[in-house]
Structures are given as C-alpha cells and as structure tokens.
C-alpha cells in the first residue's frame, strides 16, 4: 500500500507559541507544504497539529523552525 496518499496528522509541541502573531506565522509557513491540508494550533497547550496526505515529519519540523520557533 502506498502511504503517501493516506490522510494523517502529526502533532508538534512548540514552546514559543504565545500569541496570535506566532500562531499566524507558524500556520502560514506550514501551509506552504503541498502535502498539508490543515493546521490546527492550540495556544494553551502549545500544540501544532498538521493534517494532510504524505506528511514528511522532518520537513514540517523544519518549516516550523524556519518560522523562528523550535518544534518537538
């Protein structure tokens, strides 16, 4: 089975998320990946959940970090 076409989600903890501005910056950057269908951010838990098909966890982490935030 080809897993690149399966819908999945990956959640990262991003300790620096603390405002609408940081939420917007991370969302905009992650949504540049063609495999991403949606990004859900919870500022209370510092969680970033990415939904899509064929998600590449290291590449998504790199996108978050390129927005200026560490991701775990």
Buried (B, 14 or more C-beta within 10 A) or exposed (E): EEEEEEEEEBEBEBEBBEEEEBBEBBBEBBBEBEBBBEBEBEEEEBBBBBBBBBBBEEEBBBBBBEBEBEBE
